[in-house]
Amino acid sequence: MPLGKSRQMPPSIKQRSLLLRVFIWLVVTAALATVAAVVLEWFQFASSQPDELLDRRAWRIAALLTLNLFLTILIATACAFYFWLRLSQSLPDLQGWHLQSPESEFRAKHAKRNYDWDDYLAQEEQIFKELDAYMTDSWSLQSQGAYNRFNKDSICNPTSILDHNWNRSRVLEHDNPVGGVLLVHGLSDSPYSLRRLGERLHSEGYTVIWLRVPGHGTTPHALAEVCWDDWTEAVKIAVRGLRSKLPDNLPLFLAGYSNGGALSVHYTLSALDDETLPKVAAIVLISPMIGINPLAKITRLSTAVGLVSRNEKTNWSHIYAEIDPFKYSSWPMNANSQAWSTTQGVEKKLAALQKAGRMHEMPPILAMQSAVDSTVSVPRLITAVFSRLQSEQSELFLFDINRVDNLSNLVNFSFEKNVLPSLQQGNRPYRLSVLRNGEETSEQMVLETHSNNQTHEKPVQECWPDGFISLSHVAIPIAPDDPVYGDAAHTAGLSLGCISMRAEPSALMIPSTLFVRCRHNPFYGLMENHILDWMTSNHSTANTLKHATREPDLTSQ
């Protein structure tokens, strides 16, 4: 829109905003009147002589105080609605992908008795046909530009980057598998985030399934409509599908990133109480979303605000240009609400298992986590999960921040106040590994491991690249040579991992965090090898325990 021309708000929204302001002023006036009445009644009460009217006057004061409390709550709610409405009006216009999504998307109600993994894949095929129809028809005029994932000619279009569209589920079977792994991606994400890890697992002999979690890989509007029950049912279907592709004696692993980590833990806990669900040998978690900011619960009010205002924008936290081919840039309020429900579901199941004295039934867990993470709560991961575990087969692997001497005055160390106390407990029921700067020379990296009340330290070859202060929530599962999020030496055309642009943040339709937040993990190779070694170790341990507990063959004695 040319400079100097203002965009008119729809009259209905302006009218509702005006009515809401009038309502707030009326309620404020009523509240002030009740305060004045309380003061008057109290003055008369204090100056009155003892008589039969005192009890009645005391009751009037109590009633006025109750009314004042009610009006105060009403004012606070109305003000919150008003400012929420005003904030949403400042968002950019919604596009087709914010308002529409494939109607064939999987829902928990679809998981009938005979519904299986093949049905899920067939339904997904229909979903992407509908998405393709939107892109070539109703969105064709809105998706113009070289940087738009919904423009088929854009370098951001996911079908033009690799041979497979990594917004979709994928299966790689092995002719002679050593086990099976289900990979579950994060919130607003896609299977692409765990592409590299899954390909390595397959090369090592595992049959691998990448699950596209419902509401993902298509349009941001799909994430605004999905429910966490849809996610948990989809994981169950995928696990059954993977189990059917493996011999009964081979182990089944789950590997989840972010929200996929929470879903992996939730499934494992559910399988402990449901004999119809295949059991899990071990779990790998990457930046797991076990604990998040409690304010996420408040976003449930967006539905009520939307009903009052009739403004679709109130259902969105922010609207950005969709330049990322494998991750939504715009964020619906529903994503926060469903993430909160997922984490609460996991914590309730963990607490119930602990209360029943059954934590020993929980399979081993390996978590790869940045010590500083603005998306999930690292202390909550420690207290809610690892402090409850009862096996040193489980391991928490932390990537510390870069503590090189000449950067010390640029780093905010406040995160340590919450993380360190949780790590300094005695008799830790799990293994703790920390990748950090060395003591003698800060440029040398060391892997410090705490296990069985002993500490071991060994130098590692990898080091922090120039300019890196810390890893981030989104960086952990991404290799430096990733074609989309990797460093400048390995990306071409679309380089979201090393994007550079100069402007006032308010002038851009992309978040400023895109220029600051680390998008790939310089220690990815070390991490990947560690995961493979840990899985192999737990596979061997599981087989040993299985043979050790087998009934003796009495016929041979």
Protein Blocks (a to p, Z undefined) as FASTA:
>chain_A
ZZhiacdddfklmmmmmmmmmmmmmmmmmmmmmmmmmmmmmmmmmmpccdfklmmmmmmm
mmmmmmmmmmmmmmmmmmmmmmmmmmmmmpccddfklmgccfkbccfklmcfklcfklmm
mmmmmmmmmmmmmmmmmmmmmmgcjbdfklmkbcklmklmmmbdckbccddddfbacbdc
dddddehiafklmmmmmmmmmmnopacdddddehihiafklmmmpcfklmmmmmmmmmmm
mmmmpcfkbccddddehjlmmmmmmmmmmmmmmmkbccdfbdcdehiafbccfklmmmmm
mmmmmmmnopaklmpfbdcddfbfkbcfbdcfklmmmmmmmmmmmmmmmmmmmmnopmmm
pccddddddfbdckbcfklmmmmmmmmpccfkbccddddddfbfklmmmpcfklmmmmmm
mmmpghiabdcddddddfklmkbccddddeehiacddddfbdcdehiabdcfklmmpcfk
lcklmcfklgghjafklgccdddfklpcbdfklmmmccbdfklmmmmmmmmmmmmmmmmm
mmmmmmmmpccdfklZZ
